[in-house]
């Protein structure tokens, strides 16, 4: 199953780490234009490595990386370790402080066909190519993707808790309101135990599909150029943040659908008429009641259009009309129902491929933002959805299928710049190969 290895992490030097909030950044696919421009003004912020700019962005990132390493802005830890990463956060309306516990390490970059790392969404080739080029030029990983393993015994958590009591550094509050804490485990016996536990596990990729596929593309290119490789070279590995799917601090937030336009001059009334063969359509007095009205109800959605709120509930007898060529686990999802019966049947955007590229839909996590954009006539309608559950993610992954786009938003996101790792050839001495794992076998 999953082979993991410790790393000699690269981190901001001690003086800069004391003010780590100034140097971390959001992930490349969630950072807004406004955030990006503000971060670029800090010449030492990690955004310059993760989302470089200029005529040759990857070349700019490489030049800056080499400069930072030579000047001691970034320093490499003397000993390899597994890096403990805790994120403390709250959700709106809840007094509870959550703590998502996990650890960062290198994991072998398994092809999807090996069924060790499992995906739940498709990727966009352009974004994968961008990440692969950046990785090929810098051979440096600026942020960990997020993977999930399941351990009902919570064996590793006691080691994580012991380590986090002596943190390396922490943010006061990152861009999403979370407090991020980093520690390290460098005890060889404990690291081997982590390897043994993970060797019996599959990993579900929660977040970072484009970065992971970028690592796969780079690894494949290096293997083609060096077919006699040993399998131990650092470029076989990928930086991942691993958390236990059995924990109750793993939060998945809903991503609502905003209809920016309706096809072919469709009126609001005509759109509602087209929905009625498939849904019970119930007008509601208060749009702010919709999240509560649909909570926990399968195939139920909120609709806000023309200043009026509606609750939609699929008529159970029509579900068998869902004819997409996918697994029963995917067909059972709320979002599959929404995409098939609303986007395809009511709006005529036929098939998942056409829907992924249709410019008439936007994905918005913030419920009030959905409403205000409709009120400002920036969108025609908002479709309010429930969150996907962890159980649904696992069922879909094990079925071998993928979810509709933007199905999951694991919260909070990891941050860039907290820990860097290198996959250069001269990093080969980081690995702790355990006797029961065949080096270079790919498992």
N, C-alpha and C positions, 0 to 999 in steps of 0.2 A: 504494500500500500504506500502511504506517503513517506518519502524520505526527506527529513529536514536536517539542516546543518547550522551550527552556530556561525557567527560572523564577527570579524573585527570591524565594528562599526566606525564610520566617519561621523564626527559631530563637530558642531561649533566649539571653538576653544572655550576655556573656562570663563574668561571675562565676558564673552558674548553670550554664553549659555546662561549667565546670571540674569540676562534680559532676553530670554528666548522668545518672548511674545513678539519682539521686534523682527524676528527672522523667520518665523513659521509662516505658512501660506495655505490657502485652500487648495484642494486637488485641481488638476488642470481642467477637468470637465465640469466643475461646479463654480469655479471662480468667475465672478461677474466682470464685465469690462471696467466698471467703476472701481472694484476692488483691485483689479490687476494694475490699473494706472497708478493707484495710490501706493501699491507695494513696489512698483518699479522705481519709485523715487528713493527707496532705501537701497543703496548700492550693494548691500550685503544680504538682502532678503533672498530666501530660497527660490522665489518665483523666477529669478534669473536663470536657474538651472532647470526648473520643472516646466516653465512656459517661456522659453527664451524668445526674444524678438530680433528683428534685423533682417537683412537680406538673406543671410544664411543662419537661421536660428540655432541649428544643432552645432554649427561651428562656433557661434558666439558662446553657447553654453560650455563647450569644451575649453575655449580660451579662458573663460572666467573660472571654470573649475580648476584648471592648472594654476592660475594665478592665486586662487584662494588656498590651494594646497601648498604652494611655494611660500606664501606669506604667513601661513599658519592660521588663517581664518578657520579652516577645517583641519582637524587633527584626527588621526586614526588611533583607536584604542589598542593598547599593547597586547591584550589577550582576547581571544575569541569568546563570545558569549551569546546567550539568548537574552533578548531585551524585553523586559516586562513593560507593558503599556496599559495604563488604566485611564479611563475617561469617565469623569464625574459630570453628571448633567441632570437637568430637570426638564419636565414636559409642561407646556402651558396648562394651567388649571390644576396642577397636581403639587402637593406639598412634598412629595417624596423625592429624595436625591438618589438617582440611579448610579451605579458604578459598573461599567462594562470592563471586564477583566480579560486580558489577552497577552500575547507575547509575539515579538517579531523575530524572524529568523529567515534563513534561506530554505526554500523548498524546491525540489527538482521540478523543472518546467515540463510537466507531463503533457503530451498531446491529449486532446479530448478523447480520442479513441481508446486510450488506456484506461479510462473510467476510474482514475484516481482523483483528479481534480474535475469537478462537475460544474457545468455552467447552467444558468437559467435564463439567459437572454442572448440575442444575437448582437453582433457588433457592426460598426460602420467601417468599411475598408480604409477610408481616408484617415480616420482617427488612429487605426491600428498602424498604418504606414508611418504616420507622424511619430508615434511612440517608438516604433522599431528603429527609425532613422536616428532619433535622439539617443537611444540606447546603444546603437552601433557606433556612433561617433564618440560618446562619452564613456561608455562601459561603466555607467554609474547610475544607481537607482535612488531617486530622490524621495520616493514615498512608497509605503507598503500598500499592496492591495489587501483586501479583507477576505479572509477565508473562514469557513465554519467547519468545525469537527464536532462530533457528538460523544460526550463521555458522561454518562449518568452518575458515575462514581465521583466525579469532580476531583480526580487524583492530583492533577497538576496545580490546582488552585492554592493548595497549602504552600507550595514553593513560590508561587507568584506573590502571595500575601506576605511571606517572609521577606522577599526581595524589595517589595514596594515600600516597606517600612524604612528603607534607606535609599531614597530617590537620588538620581543624578541631577535632575532639575524638573521643573514643572511650569506650565503656563498659569498665569493668573486667570485668564479667560480667553479662549480662542474666538474666532469670528462667529461661531455658532452658539456661543455661550457656555461651552464645555470647559472643564479644567482637565488638562492633559498631564499625566505624570509618567516619567520614564525611570526605570531602574534596570539593573543588569544582573544576570546569573552567570558566573564564570566557573562554578564548581563542576568539574568534569563528570563526576558520578551523577549529579542531578541532570546535567545536559544529556547524558546517555539515557537516563530514564525518560526524559522528554522524547527522545528519538524512538525508544521502544514503544511508548504509548502511541505515538503518531504513526508508527509502522503498521499498526492494526486499524488505521482509520482512513476513510475517504474524506475529502475536503470539498465542500460546496463553496464556489466562488460567490461571495455576497456582493462585492463591489470591486471594480477595477478590471472588467473584462478586456477593455482595450489595452491597458498596460500589460496584462497577462499575455494576451495574444501578441503584443509587441515582443515580449520575451521569447515566446515560441518561435516567432519569425526569425529573430536574431539567432536563436539556438540552431534552428534548421539550416540557416545560412552558414554558420560556423561548422556544423557537422558535415555539410556538403563539401566545404573547403578542406576539411581534415577528417576524412572517413576513418582514419586509424586512431581517432581520439580515444582516450581512456574512459570517458564518461565521468571523470572526476574534475574536469576543468570547471572553473567558476562560472563560465557562461552557460553551463547546464542548469543554473539555479536562478531563482527569482525571489525577491524580497516580499514576504507576506506577513500580515498581522492575523494571527489565528485566535479565534474566540470559540468558546464552548456553546453550541446551539442549545444545550440543555439548560442554560442559565436563564433566569427571568429578567435580566437586565438587557436583553437583546431586543431592541425596539425597531419595528418596521413601520414607517409612516405612509399614509396614503398619498398618491399622486393623482390629482384631479385632471380631468380633460376639459380644455377650453376650446370651443368651436369658434375659430376666428371668422369663419364664413360658412354659409350654407350653399351647396352647389346649385347652379342653374337658376339663380334668382328665387329660390324656395322661400316662401313666407313662413313666419312663425307658426301660423295656423296650419299650413300644409305640413310642416314638420311634425307637429303634434298628431295630425291625422295619420301620418305614415307610421308613427310609433304605436298606435292603438291596436293593430293586429297582433302585436307581440307583447305589449305591456299593459297592465292596468295603470292608468294615468290619473293621479289624484291631486287636484289643486290643494295647496297649503297656504295658510295665511302668513306664516313667518318663515322666511328663508333660513333664518338662523336655527330653526328647529330641525332642519333636514339631517344633519349629521347624526343626531340622536335618534331620529325616526328610522334611519336605515341601519343603524349600528347592529351588527351581529345577524342581520337578515340576509340570507343568500339571494343573489341576483336582484338586489334592491339598490336604487340609485336616486340621487337628487338631481333635479333639473331646474335651472334658473334661466328664464328666457323672457324677454319683453317685460321685465319688471315683475313677473309672476313666478312663484315657486311651485314645483310639482314633485311628488314622490312617484317614482317609476318602480314597478315590480314585474318581473318577467312572468308571463302566464306559463305555468309549469308544463303544460301540454305541448308548447311550441319548442321546448329545448331540443327535442329530437330533430328539429330542422337544422341544427347547427352542423353543417356538413364539411367544415374544414378538416383536412387530412392531418389530424394530430391525435394525441392520446386522450383517453377519457379523463385523466388527471388535469389536462389543460382545458378540456371542454367544460369542466366543472367550475372553473374560475370565474369570478364576477367579471373580471376585465375581458376575458374571452367573450363572454355573453355580451358585454357592452360593445366591444369592437365588431362583433358579428351582426348583432341585431340593430344597433344604432348606426355605426359607420357604414356597414355593407348594405343591410337591408333597407334602412330608412334613408340613407344619404347616397347610396350607390357607389361607395368607394370599395371596390370588390377585391378582396384578398389581402392577406397580411403584408405582402410586398408593396402593394399600392398604398396601403395605409401608412406604412413606415415613411414613405416619401411624400405623402400628401401634405402640402403646406397649410392646409386649413385647420390643423389641430395643433395645440400647444399643451405642454405638460406643466402644471402648476401645483406646488405643494401647499401653498398658503390659501386657506379657504376664503378669508375676507378679500384677498387679492382677486380671486376668481369673480366674486360678486362685483367688486368695484370696476373691474375691466369691462364687464358686461354693461354696467351702469354708464360708464364713460364711452360706450359704443366702440370700444377697442375689440370687442368680441361679440358674437351673436348669442352665444349660450354657454353655460357652464354645466358640466356633468360632474356631480359630486359622488365619490366612491368610498368604500370601506378599505382599510388596509389589508394587504395580503398577510396571512399568518405564516409563521415559520414552518408549521406542519405542511402547508400547501407548497411552500418552496421545496421542501425535502421530497414530497411526493412527485412533483414535476421533474426535479433533477434525476430522481431514480427511474423515472419513466423514459428518460432519454430525450425528452422534448424541451422546448423553450417557451417562456411566457410571452405575452404581448409586450411591446416596448414600454419601458418606464413603469414596470409593474411594482418594483420594490424601491424603497428609499430607506436603507439601513441608517439609523441615526444613533449617535452622531457620526459624521464622516471622520476618517483619520485625517491627519494634517501633514502637509509636506514640510520638510526641513527639520523634523524632530530627530530623525535618524537617516543617514545615508549609508549605502553599501556599494562596494566595487565588485565587478565581475571580471576584472582584468586577469590575464593569465598568471600574473605574479601573486595573486591572492590564493593560490592553491593550498597554502599551508593552514588555512582556516578550518578545514574539515575534520570532524571526528567521525571516522567511519566505524560503525559498530560491526562486530564479527558476523552477525547473522544477516547482514545486508551485503549483497555481492556488489563491490564497487564497479561502477560503470554498467551495471546490468540494466539500469533504467527502471528496474522493478516492474 
